[in-house]
Amino acid sequence: MFAKIYVPARNATQSGRASADTWVLEYEPEQASEIEPLMGWTSSDDMRSQISLKFATKEEAVSYAKRNGIPYQVTDEVQKPRVIKKAYSDNFRYGRKHAWTH
């Protein structure tokens, strides 16, 4: 029963930052998932693989793991997205690098 604590990556199709600072505690799977022969679905007997706890800060997640005696690993590799300032009017600017193709 090993847990990892990390900040999930932002969804590539979303531009908002609603849950960008949320820390997640998830259990590592204790056994590999199996493919059901009848339907072809992926299944597992490990119920902890379905648990995903969300915390506001890293300290809250670490204290929860310590309080419940859960061995954990913290991944601090949070990649902040680069913000590129753009304006819609730049599409029609005179000095564009590329020709307007529409």
C-alpha positions as CSV (number, residue, x, y, z in Angstrom):
1,M,0.0,0.0,0.0
2,F,2.2,2.8,-1.4
3,A,0.8,6.2,-2.3
4,K,2.0,9.0,-4.6
5,I,1.3,12.6,-4.0
6,Y,1.5,15.0,-7.0
7,V,-0.1,17.8,-8.9
8,P,-1.9,16.5,-11.9
9,A,-1.2,17.9,-15.3
10,R,-3.6,20.4,-16.8
11,N,-6.0,18.9,-19.4
12,A,-4.6,19.8,-22.8
13,T,-8.1,20.8,-24.1
14,Q,-8.7,23.3,-21.4
15,S,-7.2,26.7,-21.0
16,G,-8.5,27.5,-17.5
17,R,-6.6,27.1,-14.2
18,A,-9.5,26.0,-12.0
19,S,-7.8,23.0,-10.3
20,A,-4.1,23.9,-11.2
21,D,-3.1,24.0,-7.5
22,T,-4.8,20.8,-6.3
23,W,-2.6,18.0,-4.9
24,V,-3.7,14.4,-5.4
25,L,-3.0,11.3,-3.3
26,E,-3.4,8.1,-5.2
27,Y,-2.4,4.6,-4.3
28,E,0.0,2.6,-6.5
29,P,-1.6,-0.6,-7.8
30,E,-0.7,-3.7,-5.8
31,Q,-1.5,-6.0,-8.6
32,A,-1.7,-5.8,-12.4
33,S,-5.0,-5.3,-14.1
34,E,-6.5,-8.2,-16.0
35,I,-8.5,-8.3,-19.2
36,E,-11.8,-10.1,-18.8
37,P,-12.1,-12.9,-21.4
38,L,-15.8,-12.5,-22.1
39,M,-16.2,-8.7,-22.6
40,G,-12.6,-7.6,-23.0
41,W,-12.9,-5.1,-20.1
42,T,-9.9,-4.2,-17.9
43,S,-10.5,-5.2,-14.3
44,S,-8.6,-5.5,-11.1
45,D,-9.3,-6.8,-7.6
46,D,-7.4,-3.9,-6.1
47,M,-10.0,-1.5,-4.7
48,R,-7.4,1.1,-3.7
49,S,-6.7,1.8,-7.3
50,Q,-10.0,3.6,-7.5
51,I,-9.3,6.0,-4.7
52,S,-8.1,9.5,-5.5
53,L,-8.0,12.1,-2.7
54,K,-7.6,15.8,-3.5
55,F,-6.0,18.3,-1.2
56,A,-5.5,22.0,-1.3
57,T,-1.8,21.9,-0.3
58,K,1.0,19.4,-0.3
59,E,1.3,19.7,3.5
60,E,-2.3,18.6,3.9
61,A,-1.7,15.5,1.7
62,V,1.5,14.6,3.5
63,S,-0.1,15.0,7.0
64,Y,-3.0,12.8,5.9
65,A,-0.6,10.1,4.8
66,K,1.4,10.3,8.0
67,R,-1.7,10.3,10.2
68,N,-3.0,7.2,8.5
69,G,0.4,5.4,8.4
70,I,0.5,5.3,4.6
71,P,4.0,5.2,3.0
72,Y,4.1,7.9,0.4
73,Q,6.3,9.6,-2.3
74,V,5.9,13.2,-3.2
75,T,6.5,14.4,-6.8
76,D,7.4,18.1,-6.8
77,E,7.8,18.3,-10.5
78,V,5.1,20.9,-11.1
79,Q,5.4,22.3,-14.6
80,K,3.8,25.7,-14.9
81,P,2.5,26.4,-18.4
82,R,4.1,29.3,-20.3
83,V,1.6,32.1,-20.8
84,I,1.9,33.6,-24.3
85,K,0.1,36.9,-24.6
86,K,-1.9,36.9,-27.9
87,A,-4.5,39.1,-29.3
88,Y,-7.0,38.2,-32.0
89,S,-6.0,41.3,-34.0
90,D,-2.5,39.9,-34.4
91,N,-3.9,37.5,-37.0
92,F,-4.5,40.4,-39.3
93,R,-1.3,42.4,-38.5
94,Y,0.6,44.0,-41.4
95,G,4.0,42.7,-40.4
96,R,3.1,39.1,-39.9
97,K,5.8,36.5,-40.3
98,H,3.6,34.1,-42.3
99,A,1.0,34.9,-45.0
100,W,-2.6,34.8,-44.0
101,T,-4.0,31.7,-45.7
102,H,-7.7,31.9,-45.1
